Structure formats: structure tokens, C-alpha cells
């Protein structure tokens, strides 16, 4: 564990991250594969998983479904603010601790905004089943930024205004230039980043519309990145306006086209979130917090994850008119933002 002179790293150490970057194949090669293959190839037990998106926007839900199907052990989850992605992973641990386990969470916020905080987090936390490290959105962004820049830490004043130095690995020192206190945040270098984007090409160049959620930094800080996308487009189209590329191809290791890959969350310009489905899922978890039965939650996983081969089969359980309605709702939302 941590002591006064040595930092402990969850995921890659800065030296390991730099070595991984040096050894990475940075050429343009076809990275298209199935989600099953991507998860099997890149995610290992004990990994630190960086989760992209922001609350219910562009969560890598499809990838988390596949992770649950394949099973995982002793993961660390690192994210700014997230919702359905960690909820799906954590609820799987609640019903199948023999198949799925999370060891640690490094986060700013885990909840569902107007739908409340995560009941799965409450269940696991109150029972001492996970450890967690509390940051803020800015602090987690800064940690991913440091990792993407190849730095072991990044200085910031953010943690000095609250309790974060008491709940994290923040180090406080006197600034050598001003003599005032400055906080040092350890870099975050996940083993694998999970990112969902609007569009990508087969090499891994990605376009993100709307909130970027520090996804570029998470991808570039990680040893490997699995990208799911709504649209898989020709390289010439993706690169026709180079400024649109949020994540460059060298940071990406797998590209998987998964329409509705963030559902029931939202994906800007494609679909609005399905509040009814989110509430339904949370309603299966919440009774367990107070000692209720796990049967309904187990049934959901059996039907929607363990009982299907792909995320597309899960999407097929929704009525077409509901999916069309959520697409229409997002179109209206985009018009209001324009």
C-alpha cells in the first residue's frame, strides 16, 4: 500500500505506460473485429478499466454486456462520472460473484442524475465488497490528462478546496516557484479503455459529437482501447475534416460497429436515453440494498445478457417504435441545442 515515499499504481505505472506506448503498433491496420473477440483479446483479470462517456451519454454499455458474458475478476474501474456501464458490471457482481468481481473504483460520480445515485454502488460499498477512491470530475480529467501526456503526476489546486486529499493519493507540497501549497495528482493509466463514439473508421480514427467526456485522454492514457461506434465509415470520410477526429488511430486497438451501443443511455445525434428502461433496471437492484430478493435481477441478466449471443439481440427486445421514438427525441434535442 501507499507510504510516504512510494506511490502505488492501479493499472500501469508511468514507466509501464511509456513502455507500452513505445512498443505499440502505430501503423494503420484494419482493427475491425467482433465485440466478443475484442473483450477476449484485450481485457484480463485484475485490469484497470477506463470507462468513457459522461453519466448517461455515450456509455460503453455494449462492451460491458460482453464483459459480463465472458466474466471478469478483480477489476479496477476508473471514470469521471458514469452511470449504466459500471452499474451493469457491479450488478453482475451482486448476483454472480463467482463470475464477476470488482476490486476497486476510482471516480468522481457514479449515479443516474435525476434517477438517483447508484444502488449497486451502495450495495457493494455498505457491505465492504469494494474499495473506492474519491476524486472530482476535474481531478479525474487531470489524472487521465497526465497519463495521456506520459507524466507520472500533474499539479493542480483543485483538491485543496475540500476533503479529496483525505480520500485519495493526492500529495500536497509547497510549490517551488510560488511557495504556496500545490496538489499533485497521480496519473491514471488504465490497462484498457472502453469508449463509445458516433463514428470511426477501420483504423480507429474516431469522431465524437457533443460532450467528449475526456474520452481522448482516457484512450491515449491506456495500454489498449476498445472502441464501439454507431457508424463505421470510410477512412476518407472520417478524415475529410481532420479537426473532427477526437481520438487518433494509434490510440485504438479494436473497432466494433454496435448500433445503439450506449443504450439505454444516450448518444448525441443518434438517440436520447430511455428513462423507463433505466428506472426499470435500477428498480431490480434497489430492493437488494435492503436485503430483498435477487431473483428479478438474475432473471434480467439471464434473459438480456447470458441468454443472448450479442448486444444486437438485447436491442431486439425493445419495440421498434420505442427505438424510433428515442431517435426522434434526440433529433428534437439537437435542434434545441443548435
N, C-alpha and C positions, 0 to 999 in steps of 0.2 A: 504493500500500500504506500500511500504518499508519506514522505518525510520532508524535513526542512531543506534538503539539498537535491532530492531526486524526484522528478515528475513521473507519475505512472500514466501510460498511454492506453486508451481504449481504441482499438483499431490499429493503424500503423503508427509507428513513431515517425518523427520528421525525417530521420535518416532512412528508414524503410520506405517512406513515401517517395523520397527523392530517388532511391534506387529503383523502385517500381516504375517511376516516370522515365528514367534513363533506359530501362530495359524494354519499355513498351513499344510495340509495333506501331509506328506513327504513319505508316503508308496508307494509301486509300485502298481498302479492300472491302469486299462485299460482306457486311455484317448482319445480313438478314438471317433470322432463324426463328424457330418456334419459341414461345414463352417457356414451354417445358424444357427445351434444350438450354435456354439462357439461364434459367434458375439452377438447373442441374450442374451446368458448367462453372458458374461463377460464384454461387453462394455456398459457403461452407459453415459447418457448426462453429460457434464461437465468434463469428464475424461481427464487426460493427457495420450496421446498415444505415446509410444516409438516406433519408426519405425526403423527396422533393415535394413541390406544391405548397399550398398555404391554406390551412384549415380544410374547407371543402372544395377548393379549387385545384384541379389537376393532381389529385392524389393518385399514386400508383396502385390503384385498387386491384386491377387485373393481376399484377405481379404478386401482390400479397395473397390473392386467392391461390395462385400456383405454388407459392411457398408453403401454404398450409397443406395443400395436397401432398407435397413431397415431404413435408416435415422438416423441422429445424430444432437445434438445441443451443441454449446459452447465448442467444444473440444480445448485442447491444443495439439499441435504436437511437439514432441521432437526428434531430429535426428542430426547425424553428417552431412553427405552430402547425399541428396536423390533427386529422380527425379520423376518417374511416380507415386509412391504411394501418395505423397502429392498433385501432380498435379491432379490426379483423384478426390481426396477429395475436393480440392479447386475449381476445375472447376464445380463440383456438386453444390457448394455453389453459384457460379456465376449464374447458371440457375435455381436453386431451393432453394433460401434462406429460404423458408418456411419449407424445408425438411432437409437441411444440413447446419450447420454453424460451422465455426472455429473461436474461440475467439483469440487464441494466438499461436505463433510459436517460439520455441527456437531451434536455428540451427546454423550450420556453413556455409552451402552452399545448395541452392536449385536451381538446374538447370540441364541441359542436355549435359554438356560438349560441344562437337563440334556443338551441335544443339542450343546452346544459353541458357540464363537464363530463369527461369520460367515465362511465360507470365501470368499465373494465379496469381502468387505472385505479379507481377507488377500491375495487375488489382485490386486486393484486397488492396494492400498497398497504391497505389495512391489515392484510394477512402476512405481511412481511415477505412476500414472494418475489419481490423485485427491489433493486436499489435504484435510486434516481438522483440526478444532479440537476439542480435548478439554475437556469440562466434566464435571459430575456431574449426577445427576438433580435435585438441589435447585437447582443453578445454572441448568440449562436451564429448570426451572419458574419460577425467579425472572426469567429473561430474558423468557419469554413473559408473565409477570405484568406486567412493566414495559411491554411492548408493548401489552397489553390496557388498561393504565391511561393510555396516552398519554404515558409518561415516556421520556426518552432513555436512562436508566440506572436501576439500583436498587442501593442499598448492602446489603452482606451480609458476614458474617465467614467464610462457607463456604470460599472459595478460599484463605484464609490458612493453612489447616492442611495444605496439600500442594503439589503442583507445578503446579496449574492456572494460577497467574499466569504460569508459564513456557511454557504451551502454548495460551494464549488471549489475547484482547484485554482481559483484566482490567486495570483500573488500580487501584493502591493509593495511598491518600492518608492524611494524618492527619485524623481526624475533627475537625471544627471545634468540637464540643461536649465531647468527652472527651479529645482529644489523642492517642488511640490509633489504630493503623492500622485502616483500613476498606477493604474491596474494593468497587469499583464495576463492575457488570456491564452491558455494553451491551444495550439492549432488542433483542428479536428480533421483527421484523415481517415475516413471510413474505408473499410475493405471493399464495399460495394455500394454504389449509389443507385437508387431506384427513381427514375424520372419519367413522367408522362408529359408529352408535348403535343401541340396541334399538328405539326408536320415535321417529317425528317426525310432524308434521302438514305440510300442503302449504305452509305459510308458513315453515317452518324451525324451529319450536319443537321442541326435542329432549329426550328422556328418556334418561338413562344409568343403567344398573344396575351395581353393583359398582364396581371401580376406575375413577375418572374420568380418570386419566392426564393431567391438566392440559388436557383437550380444550377446555373452555370458554375458557380463556385463549388457547390456540392459535387458536381460531376468532375470538375478539374482537380478537386482535392482527393478524390477516391482512386483506389487502385484500379477498380473496374466500374463501369457504368452500364446498366441495362436501361435502355430507352424503349418505352412503348409510345406509339403515336396514333393519332386519329387517321392521318393520311400519310401514305408512303409515296413521295413524289420523285420525279426525275431530278437528277443532280443539277441539271441546267436550270430547272425552275427554282429549286431551293436557293441556288447561288446567284440568281439573276440580280438580286439586290443584296450584296454582301453584308450590309448593315443589319439585315433581318436575322442573320444567324446568331442565335443566342449561345448555343453550345457548339463548339467546333468538333469536327470528326475525330481528332486524335484522342479526345477525352472519352469516346464512346466505344464499347466493346460488343454490344448486341443491339440490334434494331428489330423491333417486333411491331407489326401493324395490328392494333387492337382497337377497333371502333368502340366507342363508349367505355374505353379503358379506365376512366376515372369514376364511372357511375356506381352508386347513386349520387356521387358528388358532381360538381360542375366542371365544364371545360369551355372556356370562353370561345365564342363564335360557333360552338357546336351544340351544347345542351346546357340547360340550367339544372340545378340539383333537384333531386326527388326527395322532398322533405318527408313525405309519407313513408317512404321506404327506410329512410334514416331513423325516423321515430320508431318504426316497427322493429328494426334491428336493435336499437337501444333498449326497447321495451322487453326484449328477450333476455338482455343482460341484467338489467336493473334489479329484478327480483332476487337474483343470486347474491347481490350485495348484502341483502338482509337474511341470507340463509335459505332462500327459496330453491325450487327445483331447477335443475339444469336441463330437463327433458326437452323443453321447447327450443332452447338454443342448440342442443345436439341435433334435433330434427332439422333445424335450418341448415346446419353445416352438412349433414348427411344428404340433404336434397340439393343444395346450391353449390357445394364445393367438392365433397368427397363423392357425390353421386354423379358428377359430370366430368368430362374429359378436358373441356376448355372453358374459358371465360365467356366465349360466344354462346355456349349452351346456357349459361346463367342469364345472359342478356335476353335470350329467347323466352325466359319465364315471364318477362314483362309484356303486357299488352302493347301491340304496335302503336295504338292510339295514344298511350301514355308516353312512349318514347318520342313520338311526333310532337306531342304537346310540350314536352320539355325542350325539344329543339326550337319550337315556336316561341316559347317563353324566353329562351336565350336570345333569339333574334330581336325581340322587343327590348330586352335589357341592353343589348348592344346599341340599338337606336337611341336609347336614352343617354348612353354614355357618349355618343358621337357629338 
